[in-house]
Amino acid sequence: MSQDKIDIKDVTPKTFNPKTHKGNGDRFNPSNRIYVRESKGFFQQLRRYGGWFLLLLFALTPWIPFGERQAILLDIGNQQFNFFGTTLYPQDLTLLALLFMIAAFGLFFLTTFLGRVWCGYLCPQTVWTFMYIWFEEKLEGSANKRRKQDSNKPTSNLIMRKAVKHLAWISIALLTGLTFVGYFVPVKDLVIDFFTFNASFWPAFWVIFFAACTYGNAGWMRSIVCLHMCPYARFQSAMFDKDTFIVGYDTKRGENRGPRSRKADPKALGLGDCIDCDLCVQVCPTGIDIRDGLQYECINCGACIDACNKTMDRMGYPQGLINYTTEHRLSGNHTKVMRPKLLGYGGILVLMIGLFFVQIASVAPVGLSVLKDRNQLVRVNSQGFFENTYTLKVINKTQQTQSYDLEVTGLPGAIWYGNQTVTVEPGEVLNLPMSLGIDPEKISSPVSKIQFILTDSDQFTVEVESRFIKKL
């Protein structure tokens, strides 16, 4: 285990003053804004396409209709969670626990194998941040131009462009808040009620709350969320080892670094392939220097790889000075992809996915629960029969109106007082009061086990056990 442990490196900026918490290059100081330079290349294209796909999936899913309602609606108020043709209720939420476990072990497996690619390509914070940066670049200019403008007295033109930028940011944040809340409240009604000021307090509050969080996180805080607020960056080290694929700088090839002309022979100058252009730092959304080695702030977005590859192309050097690699590979050793920790996470992940689908397959299209009247356990009715009263709760989990037949077994000769055939609307929870009576001569046991059986039109049956109590 010790040989797989990654060595700790001190990358604290030399100009860092712990007493004043200020200094040039202090990326740990939230007051030092990072001006992210635009980076283009294969990995940024991959990240951009992936981000757009996830954005469209997030934005369009609540608008997908299914029958008379939207396909996915997590109706917390009515305790119904609708997924296309399936309706889940609180008693089915073991599925939710399994889903969270799948997500957790999926993240563990992915991190052990490919490092923080979730952060760099899939995390909403990254997707929204890069989208906000895109608007910033289009309206205010490149990173160098923005830095220069912000250091000078603002002009009326700059104020106007900043106002348009913030208006775009707020619009995106508002749409994000509406979309997110639209997973819990019917989205069509929510949008109409919100913009006509007819929305009730709590839906409107949560829309504004999530809009404010989006605007603050992606527009203002950005890397602060990744560096100081996100717990994932802190506990990821428990999953990293020297065979984890990370964004790494090839020190042997790059050092000594220094500027030179394109025609110069770096070996003759005693230099490596790194020309010390600092583009890898300028394009980094968290403001780190990847040449300092593995750091928890790195989100594996690959921006520095694309920037460095373009520099290598211009200089006529091979690409890959900065690349997705492992600590073992950087040190000249062989990378072990299939290792016990990765196989362990993968095995548990497969097991959880299997259990999830087994649980999905076992979800009944109808639910039945039986509550016995405890105020009067037994009474003698006008016929002289012992009578017990029950409340049957029938839950139609399908998206179609269903008819159900009810019967009872375990009590021969019992008479059913109430409806034995009921019709239940889609997603409805029907409370059905009924009673069972029996001739005293036909029952001898003080307490009898009985089973209530519900059968739908497809002959699917549900059994619930209860008790019939004889006169005390």
Salt bridges, closest charged atoms under 4 A:
ASP92 OD2 - LYS397 NZ 2.88
GLU136 OE2 - ARG33 NH2 2.47
GLU136 OE1 - ARG146 NE 3.63
GLU136 OE2 - LYS165 NZ 3.38
GLU136 OE1 - ARG222 NH1 3.14
GLU140 OE1 - LYS162 NZ 3.18
GLU140 OE2 - LYS165 NZ 2.71
ASP150 OD2 - ARG33 NH1 3.17
ASP150 OD1 - LYS162 NZ 3.28
ASP241 OD2 - ARG339 NE 2.97
ASP241 OD2 - LYS341 NZ 3.61
ASP243 OD1 - HIS328 ND1 2.77
GLU255 OE2 - ARG257 NE 2.96
ASP273 OD2 - ARG253 NE 2.63
ASP276 OD1 - ARG291 NH1 2.87
ASP278 OD1 - ARG291 NH2 2.49
ASP289 OD1 - ARG291 NE 2.93
GLU297 OE2 - ARG27 NE 3.66
GLU387 OE2 - ARG379 NH2 3.02
GLU465 OE2 - ARG467 NH1 2.90
